[in-house]
């Protein structure tokens, strides 16, 4: 055997273990994906969406920083295992992007003295994670992840209520701060939070869950959560979301001039519903244990407008209100109210208070853009269209007495628009 043959053998011996190990890893990944009919980037993206959903309702038992680190890891895994052209599928809706940028810029207003570590930035992390992972996966993965998240939280709320009956079936009164037996809160921090979750859960179950038995079963449980919360706002949002889904299904069946007639008739019915509420709404409020001040909300709104008049266009900026009750302008507002409050109990007033009229215009733009996206893909993917339009309408209605600006209400419209765009791309 020659020296050349010996050198060749030595190089081969040294290379074989390395090549064998790398090939083994690649074959193992391929075998795992083929056996379980999934891709690794789908798994990590799905987990990321579940974490985002749970974090929105404060159901992750850690602070915002561990959640941010976990999401960063999941995003890195998703992009690491995804196809190379995923960056080209990254979608940033103009409406949502402008709203987030304006909110970030508002941190520099002179009234902000609370630094950068607040709930808003936790919400921005959720939006960023959703944007990154949805660029790498298909529409099916997004729908499945939302459905799994929703069903899990529904089950958890009922199990938690059974195990912690004495605390899960009572809530804290917004005005007095005392415990009231009117309305369940389940595993969440307040009955109004449970009600808003129930409305969104109903929309997701009715539109994105494929199995008929599971769809109707968990949609019914979602309605039960809203009813047990005894929230007037929740009932209003639930009725509006159901009406929007009903409208979208009727619109899908019509073409041409019939669509215009159907839309006009639906609008008239909506106006009649408003008239009926004005006539009989007080009876509903009485049944739910409310009064004409909506449990003190009207007084909060009145005092909030005093602050708005000081900076109507740009607001106090993110962090400029509520974070410290001893600093202006929160101190004067709370003193006039006579009780402690941590938000305006109205999404639109809250937006103007913190982000000004400019922020409100951008917020409305986000919601209208979400509804428009739903209408655009109605014939291409009716389920996704219904989810987008109904979730946006639910947020519009729930915002009349709840401050739905951050958390799920920041990333969900973005996700809905992304799903609509993906539905268009899948067809084209």
C-alpha positions in Angstrom: 0.0 0.0 0.0 1.4 3.3 -1.0 1.7 6.5 1.1 -1.0 8.1 -1.0 -3.4 5.3 -0.1 -2.6 5.6 3.6 -3.2 9.4 3.6 -6.6 8.8 1.8 -7.6 6.2 4.4 -6.6 8.5 7.3 -8.6 11.4 5.9 -11.6 9.1 5.4 -11.5 7.8 8.9 -11.4 11.3 10.3 -14.3 12.5 8.2 -16.6 9.5 8.6 -17.7 10.2 12.2 -18.5 13.8 11.5 -20.4 13.1 8.3 -22.3 10.2 10.0 -23.3 12.4 13.0 -24.5 15.3 10.8 -26.4 12.8 8.5 -27.9 11.1 11.6 -29.2 14.5 12.8 -30.7 15.4 9.5 -32.3 11.9 9.1 -33.7 12.1 12.6 -35.3 15.5 12.0 -36.7 14.2 8.7 -38.0 11.0 10.3 -39.6 13.0 13.2 -41.4 15.3 10.8 -42.6 12.5 8.5 -43.8 10.3 11.4 -45.8 13.0 13.2 -46.8 14.9 10.0 -45.5 18.2 11.3 -42.5 20.5 10.7 -40.4 21.8 13.5 -40.9 25.4 12.6 -44.7 24.8 12.8 -44.3 23.4 16.3 -42.2 26.3 17.6 -44.5 28.8 15.9 -47.6 27.2 17.4 -46.1 27.2 20.9 -45.2 30.9 20.4 -48.8 31.8 19.5 -50.1 29.8 22.5 -47.7 31.7 24.8 -48.8 35.0 23.3 -52.4 34.2 23.9 -51.9 33.1 27.5 -49.7 36.1 28.3 -52.4 38.4 27.0 -54.7 37.3 29.8 -51.9 37.1 32.5 -52.1 33.3 32.5 -48.3 32.8 32.2 -47.0 32.4 35.8 -43.9 34.6 35.2 -43.2 38.3 34.7 -43.0 39.9 31.2 -39.2 39.5 30.9 -39.2 35.6 31.1 -42.1 35.7 28.6 -40.0 37.9 26.3 -37.0 35.6 26.6 -39.1 32.5 25.9 -40.8 34.2 22.8 -37.4 35.3 21.5 -36.2 31.7 21.8 -39.3 30.4 20.0 -38.9 33.0 17.2 -35.3 32.0 16.7 -36.2 28.3 16.5 -39.1 29.1 14.1 -36.8 31.1 11.8 -34.0 28.6 12.1 -36.1 25.6 10.9 -38.3 27.5 8.4 -37.7 27.9 4.7 -35.1 30.4 3.6 -37.7 32.6 1.8 -39.8 33.2 5.0 -38.5 36.8 5.3 -40.4 37.7 2.1 -43.7 36.7 3.7 -43.3 39.1 6.7 -46.4 41.3 6.7 -46.6 44.6 8.6 -50.0 46.2 8.1 -49.7 50.0 7.8 -52.5 50.7 10.3 -51.1 48.5 13.1 -47.5 49.6 12.4 -48.4 53.3 12.6 -50.3 52.8 15.9 -47.4 51.0 17.5 -44.9 53.5 16.3 -47.0 56.4 17.5 -47.4 54.8 20.9 -43.6 54.2 21.1 -42.9 57.9 20.2 -45.4 59.0 22.8 -43.0 57.7 25.5 -40.9 60.9 24.9 -43.7 63.3 26.0 -42.8 65.4 28.9 -45.4 63.9 31.2 -43.8 60.5 31.0 -41.7 59.8 34.1 -42.0 56.1 34.5 -39.3 54.6 32.4 -39.6 51.8 29.8 -40.7 48.7 31.7 -44.5 48.7 31.6 -47.3 46.6 30.2 -47.3 48.4 26.8 -43.8 47.2 26.0 -44.8 43.7 27.0 -47.7 44.0 24.5 -45.2 45.2 21.8 -43.2 42.1 22.4 -46.3 40.0 21.8 -47.0 41.9 18.5 -43.4 41.4 17.4 -43.5 37.7 18.2 -46.7 37.2 16.3 -45.3 39.1 13.3 -42.2 37.0 13.1 -43.6 33.5 13.6 -46.6 34.0 11.3 -44.3 34.8 8.4 -42.9 31.3 8.6 -46.0 29.1 8.9 -49.2 28.5 7.0 -52.7 29.6 7.7 -53.6 26.1 9.1 -51.0 26.3 11.8 -52.2 29.8 12.9 -55.8 28.6 13.1 -54.9 25.5 15.0 -52.8 27.3 17.5 -55.5 29.9 18.2 -58.1 27.1 18.6 -55.9 25.1 21.0 -55.1 28.2 23.1 -58.8 29.2 23.4 -60.1 25.7 24.2 -57.3 25.3 26.8 -58.2 28.5 28.6 -61.9 27.7 28.6 -61.2 24.3 30.2 -58.8 25.9 32.7 -61.4 28.5 33.7 -64.0 25.9 34.6 -61.5 23.6 36.4 -60.1 26.6 38.3 -63.6 27.7 39.3 -64.5 24.2 40.6 -61.2 24.0 42.6 -61.4 27.6 43.9 -65.1 28.2 44.1 -65.1 30.8 46.9 -62.7 33.1 45.1 -63.5 32.4 41.4 -67.2 33.2 41.7 -66.7 36.7 43.2 -65.2 39.9 41.9 -63.9 43.2 43.1 -66.3 46.2 42.8 -64.8 48.9 40.6 -66.0 51.7 42.8 -65.9 50.6 46.4 -63.1 48.1 46.1 -65.0 45.5 48.1 -65.9 42.0 47.2 -69.2 41.5 45.3 -70.9 38.2 44.5 -72.3 39.5 41.3 -70.4 37.8 38.5 -67.8 35.1 38.1 -64.2 35.9 37.3 -63.0 32.4 36.9 -59.2 32.1 36.7 -58.8 35.7 35.5 -58.4 38.8 37.5 -61.9 40.3 37.1 -65.3 39.4 35.8 -65.0 41.9 33.0 -61.8 40.2 31.9 -63.6 36.9 31.9 -66.5 38.4 29.9 -64.1 39.9 27.2 -62.3 36.6 27.0 -65.6 34.7 26.6 -66.6 36.9 23.7 -63.3 36.4 21.8 -63.4 32.7 22.6 -66.9 32.5 21.1 -65.6 34.1 17.9 -62.6 31.9 17.7 -64.5 28.7 18.4 -67.3 29.5 15.9 -65.0 30.4 13.1 -61.7 28.6 13.4 -62.5 25.2 15.1 -63.2 22.6 12.3 -64.8 19.7 14.2 -68.5 20.5 14.5 -69.0 18.9 17.9 -66.0 20.7 19.4 -67.0 23.9 17.7 -70.5 24.1 19.0 -69.6 22.6 22.4 -66.9 25.1 23.3 -68.8 28.0 21.7 -71.6 27.2 24.1 -69.1 27.1 27.0 -67.8 30.5 25.9 -71.3 31.9 26.1 -71.7 30.4 29.5 -68.6 32.3 30.7 -70.0 35.6 29.5 -73.4 34.9 31.1 -71.8 33.8 34.4 -69.7 37.0 34.5 -72.9 39.0 34.4 -71.2 41.7 32.5 -73.5 44.0 30.5 -70.5 44.9 28.3 -69.8 41.2 27.7 -73.4 40.6 26.6 -73.3 43.6 24.3 -70.0 42.4 22.7 -71.3 38.9 22.3 -74.5 40.0 20.6 -72.5 42.3 18.3 -70.0 39.5 17.4 -72.8 37.0 16.7 -74.7 39.6 14.5 -71.5 40.3 12.5 -71.0 36.6 11.8 -74.6 36.3 10.8 -74.2 39.3 8.5 -71.1 37.9 6.9 -72.7 34.5 6.2 -75.7 36.2 4.6 -73.5 38.5 2.6 -71.5 35.6 1.2 -74.6 34.1 -0.3 -75.5 37.2 -2.2 -74.1 38.9 -5.3 -74.4 42.2 -7.2 -77.3 44.5 -6.2 -78.6 41.9 -3.7 -75.6 42.6 -1.5 -76.4 46.3 -1.3 -80.0 45.6 -0.3 -78.9 43.1 2.3 -76.4 45.5 3.8 -79.0 48.3 4.0 -81.5 45.9 5.6 -78.9 44.8 8.1 -78.0 48.4 8.9 -81.7 49.2 9.6 -81.9 46.2 12.0 -78.8 47.4 13.8 -80.4 50.8 14.3 -83.6 49.2 15.6 -81.4 47.3 18.1 -79.9 50.5 19.3 -83.4 52.0 19.8 -84.5 49.0 21.7 -81.4 49.3 24.0 -82.3 52.9 24.7 -85.8 51.8 25.6 -85.1 48.7 27.6 -81.4 48.9 28.5 -82.0 50.2 32.0 -84.0 47.0 32.8 -81.0 44.9 31.6 -78.6 46.9 33.7 -80.9 46.5 36.8 -80.9 42.7 36.3 -77.1 42.7 36.1 -76.8 44.7 39.2 -75.8 47.9 37.4 -77.0 51.5 37.7 -77.4 54.5 35.4 -73.7 55.5 36.1 -72.5 52.0 34.8 -71.0 51.2 38.2 -69.2 54.6 38.5 -67.8 54.6 34.9 -69.5 57.8 33.9 -67.8 59.7 36.7 -64.4 58.3 35.6 -65.1 59.4 32.0 -66.1 62.9 33.1 -62.9 63.4 35.1 -60.8 61.9 32.3 -62.1 64.6 29.9 -60.6 67.2 32.3 -57.2 65.7 31.7 -57.8 65.3 27.9 -58.5 69.0 27.6 -54.9 69.7 28.7 -53.3 67.7 25.9 -56.0 66.8 23.4 -53.9 66.0 20.3 -51.0 63.9 21.7 -52.2 62.9 25.2 -50.0 62.2 28.2 -48.0 59.5 26.5 -47.5 55.9 27.3 -46.6 55.8 31.0 -48.0 59.3 31.7 -51.2 58.1 33.4 -52.2 55.6 36.1 -48.7 54.1 36.9 -48.2 56.3 40.0 -51.3 57.5 41.8 -49.2 60.3 43.6 -48.1 62.1 40.4 -50.0 64.5 38.2 -52.3 64.3 36.4 -53.4 61.0 38.0 -53.3 62.4 41.5 -55.9 65.2 40.8 -58.1 62.8 38.9 -58.2 60.3 41.7 -58.8 63.0 44.3 -61.8 64.3 42.4 -63.2 60.7 42.0 -62.7 59.8 45.6 -61.6 56.2 44.8 -58.6 54.6 43.1 -58.8 53.7 39.4 -56.2 52.3 37.1 -57.7 53.0 33.7 -60.5 55.0 32.1 -62.9 52.1 31.7 -63.4 53.1 28.0 -61.1 52.2 25.2 -61.7 55.3 23.2 -61.3 57.7 26.1 -58.3 55.8 27.3 -56.7 56.1 23.9 -57.3 59.9 23.7 -56.2 60.3 27.3 -52.8 58.6 26.6 -52.2 58.9 22.8 -54.4 61.9 22.0 -56.7 62.4 19.1 -54.0 61.2 16.7 -53.8 57.9 18.6 -57.6 57.5 18.5 -57.6 58.0 14.7 -54.9 55.4 14.3 -56.8 53.0 16.7 -60.0 53.3 14.7 -58.0 52.8 11.5 -56.7 49.5 12.8 -60.2 48.3 13.6 -61.7 49.5 10.3 -58.8 47.9 8.3 -59.4 44.6 10.1 -63.1 44.6 9.1 -62.2 45.6 5.5 -59.7 42.7 5.3 -62.4 40.3 6.4 -64.8 41.6 3.8 -62.1 41.3 1.1 -61.6 37.6 1.6 -65.2 36.6 2.3 -65.5 34.5 -0.8 -62.0 33.1 -0.6 -62.0 31.9 3.0 -65.3 32.6 4.8 -64.1 31.3 8.2 -61.1 33.6 8.3 -63.2 36.5 7.1 -65.8 36.0 9.8 -63.0 35.8 12.5 -61.5 39.1 11.3 -64.7 41.0 11.1 -66.4 39.6 14.2 -63.3 40.0 16.4 -62.9 43.6 15.3 -66.6 44.4 15.9 -66.4 42.7 19.4 -63.4 45.0 20.3 -65.4 48.0 19.0 -68.3 47.2 21.3 -66.3 46.0 24.3 -64.2 49.2 24.2 -67.2 51.3 25.2 -66.8 50.4 28.8 -63.4 48.6 28.9 -59.9 49.9 28.0 -59.1 47.4 25.3 -55.9 48.9 23.9 -53.1 46.7 25.0 -52.6 43.0 25.4 -54.6 40.8 23.1 -56.4 43.8 21.7 -53.1 45.1 20.2 -51.9 41.9 18.5 -55.2 40.3 17.6 -56.3 42.8 14.9 -52.8 42.4 13.4 -53.0 38.6 13.4 -56.5 38.8 11.8 -55.2 41.0 9.0 -52.2 38.7 8.5 -54.6 35.7 8.3 -56.6 37.5 5.7 -53.6 38.3 3.6 -52.4 34.7 3.9 -55.8 33.5 2.7 -55.5 35.7 -0.4 -52.0 34.4 -1.1 -53.0 30.8 -0.7 -55.7 31.2 -3.4 -53.5 33.3 -5.7 
